[in-house]
Amino acid sequence: MPADHVHRHARSFSSQVDTTVYALHFPSQGRCLQRTLWGGDYSENWEWWNKLDAIDTTRHAGSEPG
């Protein structure tokens, strides 16, 4: 778990894996949202920074695109 001053405050990311992963968001109501991240993806100001709850290597069939 990241330090409290970083958790949900970091707005950039860099995917350094050679596989597709899925960023997941579990809202308090409604279905899970997922966003696909490919190896080498990078963002200095990722619009999903405050939604990231988990990362998985398996697509979640019951999730909606995020």
C-alpha positions as CSV (number, residue, x, y, z in Angstrom):
1,M,0.0,0.0,0.0
2,P,1.4,3.4,-0.9
3,A,2.1,6.0,1.8
4,D,-1.0,8.1,2.8
5,H,0.4,11.2,1.1
6,V,0.7,9.3,-2.2
7,H,-2.4,7.1,-2.1
8,R,-5.1,8.5,-4.5
9,H,-2.9,11.6,-5.1
10,A,-0.5,10.3,-7.8
11,R,-1.8,11.4,-11.2
12,S,0.8,9.8,-13.5
13,F,1.6,6.2,-14.4
14,S,3.9,4.2,-16.6
15,S,3.2,0.6,-17.5
16,Q,6.5,-1.3,-17.5
17,V,5.0,-4.8,-18.2
18,D,4.9,-6.6,-21.4
19,T,1.3,-7.6,-21.2
20,T,-2.2,-6.1,-21.1
21,V,-3.6,-5.3,-17.7
22,Y,-6.9,-3.9,-16.6
23,A,-7.4,-1.0,-14.2
24,L,-10.5,-1.5,-12.1
25,H,-12.8,0.8,-10.2
26,F,-15.5,-0.5,-7.8
27,P,-18.0,2.4,-7.3
28,S,-20.3,2.2,-4.2
29,Q,-23.2,1.6,-6.6
30,G,-23.4,0.1,-10.0
31,R,-21.1,-2.2,-11.9
32,C,-17.3,-2.4,-11.8
33,L,-15.6,-0.2,-14.4
34,Q,-12.4,-1.3,-16.2
35,R,-9.9,0.4,-18.4
36,T,-7.4,-1.5,-20.5
37,L,-3.7,-0.6,-20.1
38,W,-1.2,-1.9,-22.6
39,G,2.5,-2.4,-22.0
40,G,4.4,0.9,-22.5
41,D,1.3,3.0,-21.8
42,Y,2.2,6.3,-20.0
43,S,0.3,9.3,-18.8
44,E,1.6,12.4,-17.0
45,N,-2.0,13.4,-16.0
46,W,-4.2,10.3,-16.0
47,E,-7.9,11.2,-15.8
48,W,-8.5,7.9,-13.9
49,W,-6.2,8.7,-11.1
50,N,-8.9,9.0,-8.5
51,K,-10.8,5.8,-9.6
52,L,-8.0,3.2,-9.5
53,D,-8.9,0.5,-7.0
54,A,-7.1,-2.5,-8.4
55,I,-5.1,-3.9,-11.3
56,D,-5.7,-7.4,-12.8
57,T,-4.3,-9.3,-15.7
58,T,-7.7,-10.8,-16.5
59,R,-10.6,-9.0,-18.2
60,H,-13.7,-8.9,-15.9
61,A,-16.7,-9.9,-18.0
62,G,-19.2,-8.2,-15.7
63,S,-17.4,-4.8,-15.9
64,E,-18.3,-1.8,-18.0
65,P,-15.7,0.1,-20.0
66,G,-14.4,3.0,-17.9
